[in-house]
């Protein structure tokens, strides 16, 4: 998930644009462009999207444990059709029509006004608090498999903090640095799993009686479906950098569809290969890829998978810093947050204040030891995704003449229909969340408290600054 150059209007028009924006919050006023710099092209965007969504095959092991090989592969194939592809179509239309800074926040605000735009950003940023601390922890978890020394005396915490700092610095260097890094990390991450897929046919049935470590997973088939949904989440994250993408109207739809295929294959092919070896489905649980790779390819392949796990954690955190940091930037540009969050690094044009502020928040969460709260993540993300599907439909009504280089087929009926399968899956996750506990209450109740807090935060912000914070410079959408 790299930012691009854009032509700007003269600064003398800025005050007028800001006034018009406050009068009509659905109009995202175009503001002066930055000087020309390198834009993000197709394959770096695909690689960045891959890490924003997936980060590789890691984290999918419990799906096989809960459902068995055949049903797990079926789930991994059907979920992108019902969940990812509709989302990719929605993102393709909105990002090509409205390639604004802030992506999905800008779409919802354009369609439904400031209140709902604020809620969209709130839901995403709050969800990141529960999600982003996981990836540096994942990096440390795989590091300690090779070097147990890091488990002693909080050394792992310092390593996790170093990951946060390193990714913040890379992001301050600009989206080009982040996306190019993502592309190379993708190749390094994929190499051991390509090896597994190539070796497995020569190990047909060889692991049928293999002795593996006892597993503690209690995931059932429904839990496997939730984990699968979680592993296919985040397609809209790449939209926040639209103004820095080369020809976004053409690049985004192609990147989304390519990434859906690549992510699905990265999940399905390694498990299909291992199915051929006869390894029991009950041998799988989160983190077992390293030991299983050792069974099929020896110590060298095991080390490759462990290193891949470190790359996965680093790459996901790195790419998501790029995505989330554009939300405070866009909100500052719209006058919905203090203008300090709109400050840009002069050379890379990265929102360095937003990056540092978010990095501090995520670093403070490292010591809390969050488990992967899948149901809570899905609840918050699902609420924001539902707003995006609503924005797609509302814009079809309110702005039928809006230029849409890529359009969801089937007219208005098609735009409505593509939102039905994801919303149904989200409803299932909400029902399931009643059985999960967070801080002594159900995940559903805890999630609703966080959602309600967004409403309170909006009105508190409005009471503090009724006329809005002073808007900062904002780039025009790129042609």
N, C-alpha and C positions, 0 to 999 in steps of 0.2 A: 503495500500500500504505500512523486517528486514534484515539486511545485514549479510553476511555469511563469514565463513573462506575460505581461498583458499591457496593452496600450491604454493610457488613462486620459480622461478629460482634464481640462485645465482646473487647477485648484480653486479658482475664483467661483466655480459652480458648486463647491462643496457645501457652503452654508445653505443655499437654496435647496439642494438635494436633501440635506438633513431635515429641513423644515417640512418638505413634502412628505418625507418618510414618517415623521411623527404624526402628520395629519392622516395619512393613509398607510397603516402598518403593512398592508399587503403588497405595497410597492417597495421592492428592495432597490433603493436608489443606486444607480451606477455611479461609481466614484473613480477618481483618477487612477490610471494604471501605473504599475511600477516599471522601472527600466527593464529592458529585455534581459532575460536570463533563460537558462536551459529548461525546457519543459519535459515532463514525464511522458514517455512513449508507451506503446502497447505492452510489451513484455515485462518491463519493470513494474508497470501497474498491475499486471497479472500476478507477478511474484509478490508484490506488496499485499494484494488482495488475498492471496493464498495464506500469508501469515496472519492477516487480520481475521480470517475465517477459521483456518485449520491448524497450520503449524505441523502438518504431517500426520502419520498414522497413530501417533501417541495419543492416549486417552480414549481409544475406541475398544480396548481389550475387553472391558466388561460387557460390551454388547454381545460378543461371542459367548462369554460365560453365561449370560442370562438367556440367550435365545438359541444357542447352537449355531453351527456354521451356516447351514442352509438359510435359516430364517434371518440370521444376522446379515448375511449378504443381501437378502431380499430387502431388509429394512434399509441397508446402506444404499441400495439402488432406488428404492421408492421414495425415500425421504427427500432427496434432491428434486424429484419430479413434483412432489406435493408442497415442498417447503422452499427449496433454494431457487428452482426455476421461476416460479411466480414472482419471487422477490427480485430476481435478476431482471425480469421483464419490467417490473415496476421501476427499479433503479435505472434501467436503460432509458425509459421514457423521460423520467423526471430529470435525470442528470444531463441528458442531451438537450432538453428544453430549457433547463434552469441550471447551468453550470456555475453556481454561485459558491463563494466561500462559505463553509459551514454545511454544505450538502443538505442532508435530510432536515436539519434545523431550518434552513432557508426555505425549503419546499413547504414545510408545515406552516411556517410564518407567512409565507406568500399566500397560501390557500386560506388560512383560518385566523390570521392575526397574531399579535404579540403574545397573548396569553398562551395559546397552544404551542407557539414556537418556543417559548420559555420552557413549557412542560416537556417538550421533545428533548431539548438540551439537558434539562434536569434529569430525566429518566436515564439518559445515556451516561452522564457523568457519575450519577449515584451508582449505577450498575458497575461502572469501572472501578469503584472503590472495592467492591467485592471480588472483582475479576482480576485486576492488574497485579495484585500482590501475589497471585498464584504463579506467574511466569518466572520471576526471579527465584522463587522457591523451587520451581520445577528444575531450573538450571542447577541449583545447589543439590537437589536430590540426585540428579544423574552424576554430578561431579563427585559426590561422596561415594558413589559406587566404585569409582576408580581410586579415589584418594580419601579414605575414611578419616584422615587427619583433620579434614575440614568440619567434621561433626563435633569437634571438641571446643569448649570455651567460646561459644558464640561465633566461631570463625565463619560458619555458614551464613550467619546474618550479615557479616561484613562483606562477604562475596555477593550476596543478594543486593546489598546497597551499592556495591561497585557496578553491578549490572544496571541498576536504575541510573546511576550517574553517567555511565558510558552511553546508554541509550539517549539520555537527555542531551549529551554533548553531540552525538551523531545527529540528532534532530535539529539542534541549533545550527548545525552545518547545512541544513536544508533538505528538502524532499529528494533531491537528486542523489544525495549521499545515502539516504535511508533506502530508497528504492533500488539503487545499484547494489547496496549491501544485501538487501532481501533477495535479489536475483541470484547472487553467488551463494548465499546461505541455502537457498532452495536446492541448488545442485548438490551441495555438500550433504544436506539433510536427506535427499532422495537416494543417494548412492548406496547405502547399506540395504535399503528396501528393494532397490533394483536387483542387488545381489541375491537377496532372499527369493525373489520371484524367479530368477534364473537358475538357482541351485535346487529349488524345491522339486521340479520334475525328476531330478536324478535321485531323490530321496523318497520316492513313492512308497508309502506305507511304512517307512523306516522308523517312524516315531510312535507307532501304534502302542508300543509297550514302554515308552519312555517314562522314566521316573522324574517327576517335577516336584517343585516345592508345593506343600499344601496351600491352597488359596483360602482367603477369608471373605471373598466377595459374596454378597447376598443379593445381588442385582437379579431381578426377574426380567421377563420379556418386556413388560411395560416400562420398567426402569431402563432397560436397554434402549427403548424408543426415545425416552427423554434424553439419555446421553447422546444418542444419535442426533437429535434436534440441536442439542448444545454444540455438538461438533460441526454442525452446518450453520451456525449462527454467525452474523457479523457482515453480511454482504453489503450493507449500506455504509459500513465504516469508510470505505474508500471514496465515498461521494464527497466527503468534507474537504478534499483537496482538489476539487474540480477545476478551480481557476488556474491550477498549475499543471494541468494535463494538456498535452498536445492534441488539438482538435477533439475536445471532449465529446462533442456531439457524435463523433464517429468512433472514438476510442473506447468510451465507457461500455456501450452495449457489447462490443466485441470482447472486451476484457472480462466482463461479467460472465458471458457464456463460456469463454475459454476456461475461466477459473472454476466454474461449476463442474466441468468435465474433468479437469485435472484433480480437483479435490476428491471427487467421487472415485476416480481411478486409484488415487493414493490410498484410499480406505479399502477398496474392494480387492484389488489385485494381491496384496500381501496376505490377506486372510484366505483368499481362494487358493493361493500357493501353499499355505500351511495346511489347509484342509486335505490336500493331496498327500501330505506326509503321514496322515493318520493320527496326528496329535489330538488328544481328547479336548473337547471344548471347555471342560471344567478346569483345564490347566491355565486358563487365561484369567488375569485380573490386571487392574491398572499397574503399570510398571513392569509387567512380565516380559515385554518384548526383548529386553537385554538377555535374560537367561535363555529364552527360547531361540534367539538368534545364535547363542553359543551352542545349542544342541544341533542346529542345522549347519552351521558354518565354522564352528570352532571359536577360539578366543579372539581372533582378529576381528571377526564379524561382530562378536559381542561388544568389543570396544567401539566399533564403528556405530553401532546402535546407541550406545551410551553417549558418545560424542554427539550423535544426531539429536538425542534428547536435550542436551545442553543447547544445541543450535536452535531447536524448536522453541525452548523457553525464551532465549535471547531474541530470536527473530520475531516472535509474536509480540513481546513487550515493545520492541523497537518500532514495529510497524503501527501498533496501536497508540503509542505516544504521538506519532505523526497525526493520526486520525483525531484523537480526543482533543489535542491541543488546538485544533482549528475551531472548536466550538466556542471557547471563551473569546478567541480572536474575532469570530464573526459576530458574536453578541456585543462585543465592545465596539465594533464597527457600526452596529445598528443602534448604539446608544443604550443598550440594555444591561451593560456592565461598565464599570469604570474604564476610562480610555487607556489606562496603563496596560490592560490586557491586549490592547491592539498594537503595542510596540513591536517593531520588527527589527531583526538583526540586519544591519545595513547591506551586507553583501549577499547573504543567502535568502533574505526576506522571510526567515522563519520567525514565528511568534515566540520570542525567547522568554518573555515574562510568563506567558501562559504555560510554556513547557516547564519552566522552573517551578511555578506554583503547583502544577499538577504532580510533578515529580516528588515534591516535598510531601504532598498528601499521600501518595502511594508508598513512599519510603516509610512514613509513620505507621503504615498498616503492615509492614513486613513482620513485625514481632507478634502480631495477633494470632498467627497460625490459622488463618482461615482454611477451612476445608472447602472443597469445590462445591459451592452451593448452587447446584445445577438448577433446581426448581426456582430458586430466587432469581438467578440470572435470567432464566427464560421468562419469568413473570415480568420483570422490569423491561427487558429487551422486547418482549412481546407487546407490551403496552405502547412502546415507542414505534414499533414496526406497524402496529394497527393504525396509529396516527398517520403514518406515511401512506398506507393504502387508502385511507380516507382522503388525504390530500390529493392523491392521484385522481379520485373521482370528483372531488370538489372543483379541482382545476379544469376538468373536462366540462363542467357546467359553467363556471365563472369565466373561463378564458378559452372558449372553443377555438378562437383564432390564434392561440399561442403556437408559435412555430415548434413543431415536434419532429426533429430529424429521424428519431426512432419512436415508433408508436406501438403500444400493445395492440395486437390485432383483434378484430371483432367489435370495434367501436366501443360505445359506452358499456354494452353488455359484457364485452371482453374484459374491460378494465375492472368491472365489478366482479366478474367470475374468477379472475386470477387471485383475488384476495380471499376467496372462500376457503380453499384448502389450508393455507397457513393459519387463518383465524380459527378454524376447527381444531387444528393441532394445538394451538395456544390454549383453547378452551379446555382441551384434555389435560394440558400441563397444569392449568389452574386448579382443576378438580383434584389432580394428583398432589398438588402442593399442600392441600389440607392435611395430608398425612405426614408431612415433613416438619421438623421442629427447628426453630431458630430462637435462641435466647428465651426458651421456655414457652414460646407461642408458635402457632403454625406458620409456615413460610408465607401462606396467603395473607394472614393477618399482618405479619411483619412487612410484607411487600406493600400492602395497602397503606400502612402508616407512612412508608417512604414516599409513596405516590401522593398522599395527602400533604406531606411536608413540602412538596413542590408547589402546591397551590398557595400554601402559607408563605413560602419564600418569594413567590411572584408578587403577592400583594404587599409584603413587607418592603420589597425592593421598590415597588411603585409608590408606597407611602413615603419612603425616604427620598426618592427623586421622581415626583409626579410628572415632570416634563421629560424624564429620561436623562441618562448620562450623556455627555457630549459625544456625538458620533465621531469616529475617526475615519481616516481614508479607507476606502473600500474599492477593490478592483472590479472592473466590469467583467461579465462573462466573456470567455474567449471564443472567438468565432472559429 
